[in-house]
Amino acid sequence: MMQQAHIKRSFAAPERSFFLFGPRGTGKSTWLREIFHQATYLDLLDASLFLELSQDPHALEAMAGARPPGSWIVLDEIQKIPALLDEVHRLMELRQWRFALCGSSARKLRRTGVNLLAGRALTVHMEPFSSEELAHRFDLDFCLQWGLLPIVQTNRQDAADILDAYVNTYLKEEIREEGLVRKTPPFLRFLGIAGQLNGQAVNAQNISREAGVPRSSVDAYFSILTDTLVGHFLPAYQPRLKVREHTHPKFYWFDPGVARAAAGLLHDPVDRSWLGFALETLVYHELRVFNEAGRRHRSIAYYAAASGTEIDFVIETRQGRPQSPAHVVLLEVKLSGKWNRQWERAMRDLKTKPGIVVDRMVGVYTGPRAYHYDGLDVLPVEDFLRQLHQGVVF
């Protein structure tokens, strides 16, 4: 068993007040206690603390004590008391304190009308472990099947039980507790279907029919998953081309293991088709982590032309303007030990189109060797991830 304390997060703390959002179990609280060990730390999961600050938000100032300007105050599970943000705002102005405000979702904060401090605090996100953080502990086969949640990675022998509890205890109980859905059974049917559709284009009408729920409910359920950060929509890339593009977004769970648990596949062998989507999910996770950690703010999409050809990931490294074409990096991801040159076709086709500049084309596969074919790099997964976190990809 590996020790979680020895896995250093690559996430850097901002210098100013910030919201830290991320799904449950990604290590937000652990990281905050390690980084801000000298700060006043207030966990709103503490029932007595929750009750006191709910009744008297002004007590926050007394709890922080006579700290000098610039001191850090950590409020964990801030979404439990949205009204507390008014007091946070006042103390930021009056006492010049800095706040680390942690939660699993901004949904409840927005729903109650708070303004997230009107830009006075940054918003950052924490994901499960990345390959860079795991370093020599990174095991591609294990990660594709069981995911990268810290508690899974540090207790690998109990992965199935942990993921089962994660979906049943967190995804089901917490969503029920917050009153996000009126009836639980329809949402649970949707959850299983959404798990099975990981990495695929979303057709809400088909999901509505299969889950036996109204189309409007499907949209609302997906909104819950994205607001609680357990899922992400990958939009279709829309270059300024005359060819009509496919516009349905794809939906990816934030973690391959959680997707498997939601789909009800924890105790069944996973087939190659499932593992192929799991590999895409892992690559998308690594792209998001690198994008967030480096504050690059690059848009990520997929490309699907009317002809049926597709490119898994299109990273826009320079936004297009009326007099300047967009610059992009193209990625094609394949679960295969041997690279097939046919898989390059969509990338090479897009590169010939006017109005877009392709800075780099990369094929990512599970084979052992790297290749270079006329402007296209084919890399084993581990080599690609290493280059990504070194800043070579974008």
Secondary structure, DSSP 4 states (H G I P E B T S, - for coil): ---GGGS---PPPPSS-EEEE--TTSSHHHHHHHHTTTSEEEETTSHHHHHHHHH-TTHHHHHH-SPPTT-EEEEETGGG-TTHHHHHHHHHHHT--EEEEEES-SHHHHHTT--GGGGSSEEEE--S--HHHHGGG--HHHHHHH---HHHHT-GGGHHHHHHHIIIIIIIIIHHHTT--S-HHHHHHHHHHHHHTTTEE--HHHHHHHHTS-HHHHHHHHHHHHHTTSEEEEPBP--S-SSPBP-PPEEEES-HHHHHHHTT-TTS---HHHHHHHHHHHHHHHHHHHHHHTT---EEEEEEBTTS-EEEEEEEEE--BTTB-EEEEEEEEE--SS--GGGGHHHHHHHTSTTEEEEEEEEEESSS--EEETTEEEEEHHHHHHHHHTT---
